[in-house]
């Protein structure tokens, strides 16, 4: 993968994970994570259409499964309000003569409130998904966001939703591959066959 392709993939992933639109998630999966299936010239258009329908159904199922986690009113309200105040608190620290301890103290309290408010949703999500890696990464990044003024609270505001969407992408990809088989490039398939002993190749 060239640099241009890599940057394009990262841009599409950010758009899907940050924006959360179903179409963006679908496009990212089709054009990047599962591109070998949909860009394969040896597969008929009818087969690609079937795979597209399969992908859409799997994505719809996952998004419906985690609807309450993604759109919980209390958790989202707490996240937006506390992190909005945290951003204003950091900006106030730059323009005022308030003691640093006061600024950081309030910032810590706001992060703690936000984190406490999302604990029930995190537990519920983990029970459904068993996404331990996503959860560990989510909580490990909180201290880094806390020490980054303005940008940190802004990123923390939607961090839970991004974790869930990343998990959805990962599970849909895995389910799709399990359904349609692991993609093997034609060149690799031919090389594998040619490397087999003649006795195995002609055995019935």
Buried (B, 14 or more C-beta within 10 A) or exposed (E): EEEEEEEBBEEBBEBBBBEBEEEBBBBBBBBBBBBEBBEBEEBEEEEBEEBBEBBBEBBEEBBEBBEBBBEBEEBBEBBEBBBBBBBEBBEEBEEEEEEEEEBBEBBEBBBEBBBEBBEEBBEBBBEBBEBEEBBEEBEEBBEEBBEBBBEBBBBBBBBBBBBBBBBBBBBBBEBBBEEBEEEEEEEEEEEEEEEEEEEEEEEE
